[in-house]
Amino acid sequence: MNKRDYIGCVTWYVVSLLIGVLALPLMLLREWYQWKRYHLPHIEGEDIVRYGIVITLGTLTRVVWEIIKL
């Protein structure tokens, strides 16, 4: 992983803490947009997997936080 990947992971983690699982379709739309806009040869599947895991962790953290707050 490079610096861009780390920044992306932190950013998607924070977004998922704020909006939960809604970050997942946003991330998918962003990856699709980059593929179309920059004429990439393929959608970056490793980014989708990496950020999907990070978004899942952020969403789980958000859910646990909401349960603890009750």
Secondary structure, DSSP 8 states (H G I E B T S, - for coil): --HHHHHHHHHHHHHHHHHGGGHHHHHHHHHHHHHHHTT-SS--HHHHHHHHHHHHHHHHHHHHHHHHH-
